[in-house]
Amino acid sequence: MQSSRGRLRVRELKLAFIGFGTVAQGCARHIVNNRQRLEQEHGFRCKVVAISDPAKGSLLNLNEGIDLEQALQHVNERKTLEDLNGKTGLCSTETIAASHADVLVEATWTNLENGEPGLSHIIAALEGGMDVATSNKGPIALAFKKLTNLAKSKGRQLRFESTVMSGTPLLNLREFCLSGSKIRALRGILNGTTNYILTEMGEGRSYSEALRRAQELGYAEADPSGDVEAHDPAAKITILANALMEADLDFKRVEKEGITRIEMKDVEKAIEDGRVLKLIASAHRNERGQVEASVKPTLLPETDTLAHVGGVMNALQISMDTQPDVTIIGPGAGGDSAGYGLLVDILTIHRMRLNAKLVE
Ligand SMILES: NC(=O)c1ccc[n+]([C@@H]2O[C@H](COP(=O)([O-])OP(=O)(O)OC[C@H]3O[C@@H](n4cnc5c(N)ncnc54)[C@H](OP(=O)(O)O)[C@@H]3O)[C@@H](O)[C@H]2O)c1
């Protein structure tokens, strides 16, 4: 990694962005804003060879690469990327194949029915010899084993830090800082929208008032069912259990109950009893050693760390066999945070590629 004069040798990674919405743009901004630091401290430089997004346009430029700053500006000004220099008009799968990228940055929408289109994008990239960094929960929650086995068989990396708690480190934390431990159980608040609604209800607002405020602030979507019916935290605890506890959970079988049936009187009763109502996602090993997971509204004593995680914040408590519980609290959403999670994955891929070269 070091040149003979002690300076870090800079290596270039070719990136293809598939899906260029909030999260991908957040990642692109981090790359643009920290270019010098990434080169000096990590020996990392990138050439963006492709961007593909249905509304923003599809662009391929293998030689000079796409000017990322210009692409961000274009998208901000609601101009099509197809005005910029490069080949245009390819669909996402054609773009992946033609890009010959080192890394696919997959940030299309989460589909918890069948994982598409992200699932096909990730398979195409791994089959084509690319590493993958994705923020897309769908493919990872639905096809974890298939995708990790494929990545392994191709000698490629599949990284998905920002699928759970965005840029707050969980998967990398386990891989590097908690290595050597066996994770016994996980317990957390993995959905910011429902945590915001429950926090507001604790301050006297009705469910519908709190939901409306969450929608006005951009925390909840027009159709909030993915959050309030707990599909989103169920996908996240599935990902965590499979990735951190070596489980083989099927997302569709995770027991889940959302917050739609919670009334003011339930919250008031909890407060009266000195308790706090939270939507808790958890996973543990049963007596047969199998991992079970669920998401459900839970009454916590005020002494519980998770009882104090309010608003849109997320948290995860990790129980392991080597030391007392570790709890990590941080943002669970937002383009900057999830985009940062993608950047960390890209840097990890870069570092592992350098390490592999050193071993060769
Ligand atoms: N936002 C967050 O805070 C956050 C946090 C963690 C993880 N995530 C996950 O990260 C992913 C991206 O989230 P986001 O907030 O950036 O969503 P977003 O703003 O809706 O961006 C997704 C982009 O993908 C595009 N797309 C859809 N189908 C495509 C295809 N076949 N090929 C290429 N592009 C396609 C969409 O275009 P159209 O709009 O034209 O369909 C859209 O521009 C999602 O899976 C989300 O669950 C988001």
The ligand as an SDF file (V2000), in Angstrom:
LIG
                    3D

 48 52  0  0  0  0  0  0  0  0999 V2000
  -33.6840    7.0920    2.3120 N   0  0  0  0  0  0  0  0  0  0  0  0
  -33.1970    6.5020    3.3940 C   0  0  0  0  0  0  0  0  0  0  0  0
  -33.1070    7.1080    4.4520 O   0  0  0  0  0  0  0  0  0  0  0  0
  -32.7120    5.0790    3.3250 C   0  0  0  0  0  0  0  0  0  0  0  0
  -31.9590    4.5670    4.3920 C   0  0  0  0  0  0  0  0  0  0  0  0
  -31.4410    3.2660    4.3020 C   0  0  0  0  0  0  0  0  0  0  0  0
  -31.7330    2.4980    3.1860 C   0  0  0  0  0  0  0  0  0  0  0  0
  -32.5030    3.0200    2.1820 N   0  0  0  0  0  0  0  0  0  0  0  0
  -32.7510    2.1670    1.0160 C   0  0  0  0  0  0  0  0  0  0  0  0
  -31.9010    2.6050   -0.0310 O   0  0  0  0  0  0  0  0  0  0  0  0
  -32.5530    2.4660   -1.3050 C   0  0  0  0  0  0  0  0  0  0  0  0
  -32.6320    3.8120   -1.9990 C   0  0  0  0  0  0  0  0  0  0  0  0
  -33.3790    4.6850   -1.1750 O   0  0  0  0  0  0  0  0  0  0  0  0
  -33.6480    6.1970   -1.6140 P   0  0  0  0  0  0  0  0  0  0  0  0
  -34.1830    6.8800   -0.4150 O   0  0  0  0  0  0  0  0  0  0  0  0
  -32.4620    6.7380   -2.3070 O   0  0  0  0  0  0  0  0  0  0  0  0
  -34.8380    5.9930   -2.6420 O   0  0  0  0  0  0  0  0  0  0  0  0
  -35.1830    6.9090   -3.8840 P   0  0  0  0  0  0  0  0  0  0  0  0
  -34.8430    8.3270   -3.6130 O   0  0  0  0  0  0  0  0  0  0  0  0
  -36.5780    6.5570   -4.2900 O   0  0  0  0  0  0  0  0  0  0  0  0
  -34.1610    6.3780   -5.0010 O   0  0  0  0  0  0  0  0  0  0  0  0
  -34.2940    5.1610   -5.6510 C   0  0  0  0  0  0  0  0  0  0  0  0
  -33.9970    5.4280   -7.1030 C   0  0  0  0  0  0  0  0  0  0  0  0
  -33.9450    4.1930   -7.8130 O   0  0  0  0  0  0  0  0  0  0  0  0
  -34.5510    4.4280   -9.0720 C   0  0  0  0  0  0  0  0  0  0  0  0
  -34.9310    3.1560   -9.7060 N   0  0  0  0  0  0  0  0  0  0  0  0
  -36.1010    2.4720   -9.6140 C   0  0  0  0  0  0  0  0  0  0  0  0
  -36.0600    1.3740  -10.4020 N   0  0  0  0  0  0  0  0  0  0  0  0
  -34.8390    1.3700  -11.0040 C   0  0  0  0  0  0  0  0  0  0  0  0
  -34.2060    0.5160  -11.9370 C   0  0  0  0  0  0  0  0  0  0  0  0
  -34.7920   -0.5780  -12.4120 N   0  0  0  0  0  0  0  0  0  0  0  0
  -32.9570    0.8390  -12.3570 N   0  0  0  0  0  0  0  0  0  0  0  0
  -32.3270    1.9360  -11.9020 C   0  0  0  0  0  0  0  0  0  0  0  0
  -32.8870    2.8020  -11.0150 N   0  0  0  0  0  0  0  0  0  0  0  0
  -34.1210    2.5000  -10.5660 C   0  0  0  0  0  0  0  0  0  0  0  0
  -35.7350    5.3250   -8.7550 C   0  0  0  0  0  0  0  0  0  0  0  0
  -36.2240    5.9530   -9.8990 O   0  0  0  0  0  0  0  0  0  0  0  0
  -37.7990    6.3520   -9.9820 P   0  0  0  0  0  0  0  0  0  0  0  0
  -38.0400    7.2520   -8.8260 O   0  0  0  0  0  0  0  0  0  0  0  0
  -37.8990    7.0180  -11.2990 O   0  0  0  0  0  0  0  0  0  0  0  0
  -38.5500    5.0570   -9.8890 O   0  0  0  0  0  0  0  0  0  0  0  0
  -35.1020    6.2920   -7.7590 C   0  0  0  0  0  0  0  0  0  0  0  0
  -34.5080    7.4010   -8.3990 O   0  0  0  0  0  0  0  0  0  0  0  0
  -33.9320    1.8660   -0.9980 C   0  0  0  0  0  0  0  0  0  0  0  0
  -33.8760    0.4960   -1.1910 O   0  0  0  0  0  0  0  0  0  0  0  0
  -34.1600    2.2470    0.4690 C   0  0  0  0  0  0  0  0  0  0  0  0
  -35.0030    1.3320    1.1450 O   0  0  0  0  0  0  0  0  0  0  0  0
  -32.9840    4.2790    2.2210 C   0  0  0  0  0  0  0  0  0  0  0  0
  1  2  1  0
  2  3  2  0
  2  4  1  0
  4  5  1  0
  4 48  2  0
  5  6  2  0
  6  7  1  0
  7  8  2  0
  8  9  1  0
  8 48  1  0
  9 10  1  0
  9 46  1  0
 10 11  1  0
 11 12  1  0
 11 44  1  0
 12 13  1  0
 13 14  1  0
 14 15  2  0
 14 16  1  0
 14 17  1  0
 17 18  1  0
 18 19  2  0
 18 20  1  0
 18 21  1  0
 21 22  1  0
 22 23  1  0
 23 24  1  0
 23 42  1  0
 24 25  1  0
 25 26  1  0
 25 36  1  0
 26 27  1  0
 26 35  1  0
 27 28  2  0
 28 29  1  0
 29 30  1  0
 29 35  2  0
 30 31  1  0
 30 32  2  0
 32 33  1  0
 33 34  2  0
 34 35  1  0
 36 37  1  0
 36 42  1  0
 37 38  1  0
 38 39  2  0
 38 40  1  0
 38 41  1  0
 42 43  1  0
 44 45  1  0
 44 46  1  0
 46 47  1  0
M  CHG  2   8   1  16  -1
M  END
$$$$
